[in-house]
């Protein structure tokens, strides 16, 4: 990330300041919860995507920082809601907001962040930006519902899962890149290329997250290992395992993913099957495919330090899982 920060480090600091400014409210709990989630870290990949895309398109103005903050507002709102839906206790290595303030506060502050983000988009005044980000938030909600109805479905196909990932995770990265292109007055072809770059990078990002749920160190990962399995989420490592395992092994996985509470050795049983079936390796290779595709979309742009940084950002997505 060093090459990325060298180009947009000051702007990212501006995003942090803007985020705190936009959290202003007469209700103290809103600021307390919002600043807690903001201070918990995160790589700020989504605002970085917008800043880099704008820079790649030679943008020279002041709208990029507030809009990058809006993107992080939207992302933070989804985190607050996700942790309630998933009954998560950890987020980025510390206690999740819902475990500290309760589900009600997390949902309502998430609602505030969503609402505030639309107010900020309207204040920006660009209907194209508003449409891109509004469409993204709609697709995020669709992705969440789609994931919910696919819970514990051992018949889930890879194509269906990628559809969930595209909606739930990747669409906001695509929208961030596209928004940067819009304010940079990119051509329609360049705008489409940057949106596609964000989409492919976002899918790869989630696929690597899928592997980390099985193999990461919990302190480094920042959330509970095996939580996806406990929630009945059928992610790509498990989809590949189900494609390759025996009927008895498939039945065992099916019995485990529908449990309300896993027994002590349930995760170990599934992990051994995932390892035996090459589920982790397959998912990493698919993530690499998406990264290669993401980079290919940038061929429309001339070689530059900014394009090189966007290549590096794409590589980072896979390297974080190693």
RAGITA-V236166 format. One record per backbone hydrogen bond with DSSP energy under -1.0 kcal/mol. NH is the residue of the N-H (numbers start at 1). CO is the residue of the C=O. If there is no record, write none. Layout:
BEGIN
{{NH | CO} {NH | CO}}
END
This chain:
BEGIN
{{5 | 1} {6 | 2} {8 | 4} {9 | 5} {12 | 8} {13 | 9} {14 | 10} {15 | 11} {16 | 12} {17 | 13} {18 | 14} {19 | 15} {20 | 16} {21 | 17} {22 | 18} {24 | 21} {30 | 27} {32 | 28} {33 | 29} {34 | 30} {35 | 31} {36 | 32} {37 | 33} {38 | 34} {39 | 35} {41 | 38} {48 | 44} {49 | 45} {50 | 46} {51 | 47} {52 | 48} {53 | 49} {54 | 50} {55 | 51} {56 | 52} {57 | 53} {58 | 55} {59 | 54} {67 | 63} {68 | 64} {69 | 65} {70 | 66} {71 | 67} {72 | 68} {73 | 69} {74 | 70} {75 | 71} {76 | 72} {77 | 73} {78 | 74} {79 | 75} {80 | 76} {81 | 77} {82 | 78} {83 | 79} {84 | 80} {85 | 81} {86 | 82} {88 | 83} {91 | 94} {93 | 222} {94 | 91} {96 | 89} {101 | 97} {102 | 98} {106 | 102} {107 | 103} {108 | 104} {109 | 105} {110 | 106} {111 | 107} {112 | 108} {113 | 109} {114 | 110} {115 | 111} {116 | 112} {117 | 113} {118 | 114} {119 | 115} {120 | 116} {121 | 117} {122 | 118} {123 | 119} {124 | 120} {125 | 121} {130 | 126} {131 | 127} {132 | 128} {133 | 129} {134 | 130} {135 | 131} {136 | 132} {137 | 133} {138 | 134} {139 | 135} {140 | 136} {141 | 137} {142 | 138} {143 | 139} {144 | 140} {145 | 141} {146 | 142} {147 | 143} {148 | 144} {149 | 145} {150 | 146} {151 | 148} {152 | 232} {153 | 150} {154 | 152} {156 | 153} {161 | 157} {162 | 158} {163 | 159} {164 | 160} {165 | 161} {166 | 162} {167 | 163} {168 | 164} {169 | 165} {170 | 165} {171 | 166} {174 | 170} {175 | 171} {176 | 172} {177 | 173} {178 | 174} {179 | 175} {180 | 176} {181 | 177} {182 | 178} {183 | 179} {184 | 180} {185 | 182} {186 | 181} {191 | 187} {192 | 188} {193 | 189} {194 | 190} {195 | 191} {196 | 192} {197 | 193} {198 | 194} {199 | 195} {200 | 196} {201 | 197} {202 | 198} {203 | 199} {204 | 200} {205 | 201} {206 | 202} {207 | 203} {208 | 204} {209 | 205} {210 | 206} {211 | 207} {212 | 208} {213 | 209} {214 | 211} {215 | 211} {216 | 212} {221 | 217} {222 | 218} {226 | 213} {227 | 224} {230 | 226} {231 | 227} {232 | 229} {233 | 228} {235 | 233} {239 | 235} {240 | 236} {241 | 237} {242 | 238} {243 | 239} {245 | 241} {250 | 246} {251 | 247} {252 | 248} {253 | 249} {254 | 250} {255 | 251} {256 | 252} {257 | 253} {259 | 256} {266 | 263} {269 | 265} {270 | 266} {271 | 267} {272 | 268} {273 | 269} {274 | 270} {275 | 271} {276 | 272} {277 | 273} {279 | 274} {282 | 278} {283 | 279} {284 | 280} {285 | 281} {286 | 282} {287 | 283} {288 | 284} {289 | 285} {290 | 286} {291 | 287} {292 | 288} {293 | 289} {294 | 290} {295 | 291} {296 | 292} {297 | 293} {298 | 295} {299 | 296} {301 | 298} {308 | 304} {309 | 305} {310 | 306} {311 | 307} {312 | 308} {313 | 309} {314 | 310} {315 | 311} {316 | 312} {317 | 313} {319 | 315} {320 | 316} {321 | 318} {322 | 319}}
END
